Amino acid sequence: MPRHGYRPARRPPNPSGVHFLASGHVADRLVAACAPGPADLVLDLGAGFGAITAHLARTGATVVAVERDPEFARKLRNRFGDRSTVRVVVADMRTFPLPRKPFVVASSIPYSISTPLLRRLVHSRHTQLDRAALLVEWGFAKRVTAIAPRSRDLAWWAARYELRIDRRVPARCFRPAPTMDSALLTITRRTGLPRAAEHTLRALLDAAYRTPDRSVRSVVAGYTGNRSRAVFRATGIAPAAPAGTLPPADWAALAAAVHDSQASTR
Ligand SMILES: C[S@@+](CC[C@H](N)C(=O)[O-])C[C@H]1O[C@@H](n2cnc3c(N)ncnc32)[C@H](O)[C@@H]1O
C-alpha cells in the first residue's frame, strides 16, 4: 500500500480509449434533449453497442447508427435487425456522407475527434443539421459555449446554431470511467437568420475577428455605410463595444438587420 494510506482506484485496461455510456438515465435525457419523432432522420455517430441507439429506436424516428468497428456493427445488427426503422452503417463518421435533407444527431462522440466532427456538422453553409444532442468532454463544451468565442469559426458556428450545455455528466456514467466529466451539449439551428443573410454574417465576422479591438459600429459601418444607424436602432445592440466581445447571437441579429436594410433599398 502507498504511504499516504489509500489505494489508487484500479481501472480495468482500456487499450482502445473508448468509453461506453452506462447510464440509461443519461441516454434518456440525451434523446429527450433533441426530441426526435417519427418524421425525423437521426444519426447516432459512433453507436458502439447501441446504448443510445436503443433509446432512439423507441421514438419511431428513422435511425442511422454509424460505427467504424465491424465487430460492433455486427453486434448492432444482431440487436436491432428486427427494427425496420434502424439501419447500421459501417463507416467513418469523419467521411460518412451527411444527409442532404434535414437531420438530427444524437451521439456520444469520441473526445479525440470532437472539433473536426462539430466542424463537419455545422460549418458548411449547406449543412442540413437541424439540431443535435452530444456527449462531449466538459472542457470542450465550455470552450464552444463561451459568450465571446475565441475564433471566427467558433463565432460562425455559434451565430447560426445555439450551443448550450444542458448538464454536466459525471465520469462515473461511462464504462470504463474517463478521467474527466462530460457535458450534454445541445445544438439548435437559430431561427431569425435567413440563409440569404449568411453571406453578410460571414463578412461581418471576418472583419470583426481580423481586428477585434475595433468597435462593432466600425465593423458594421464598413459594410453598410450610412445605413448603420438604422441597423443599431432595429437590433438595440450597443455599437461602441469592441467587436471581439460581441456574442454570436448579436452578430446574427446584426446580419439579419443589415440584410433587411439592403433588401428594403433594392
Ligand atoms: C465514445 S464511444 C460511444 C459508444 C456508444 N454510442 C455509447 O454511448 O456507449 C465511441 C464509439 O465510436 C466509434 N468510433 C470511433 N471513431 C469513429 C469514427 N471515426 N467513425 C465511426 N465510429 C467511430 C467507436 O468504435 C465507439 O464505438
The ligand as an ORCA input file, in Angstrom:
! r2SCAN-3c Opt
* xyz 0 1
  C     -17.459      7.115    -27.024
  S     -17.896      5.560    -27.777
  C     -19.644      5.680    -27.717
  C     -20.325      4.370    -27.966
  C     -21.820      4.371    -27.709
  N     -22.505      5.375    -28.517
  C     -22.118      4.628    -26.254
  O     -22.604      5.708    -25.950
  O     -21.835      3.747    -25.441
  C     -17.483      5.943    -29.445
  C     -17.779      4.887    -30.475
  O     -17.420      5.462    -31.725
  C     -16.711      4.518    -32.509
  N     -15.815      5.320    -33.353
  C     -14.646      5.910    -33.023
  N     -14.164      6.641    -34.047
  C     -15.059      6.522    -35.037
  C     -15.142      7.046    -36.362
  N     -14.187      7.852    -36.846
  N     -16.211      6.744    -37.124
  C     -17.190      5.909    -36.649
  N     -17.158      5.380    -35.420
  C     -16.122      5.673    -34.607
  C     -16.013      3.617    -31.533
  O     -15.768      2.345    -32.119
  C     -17.046      3.580    -30.400
  O     -17.942      2.527    -30.583
*
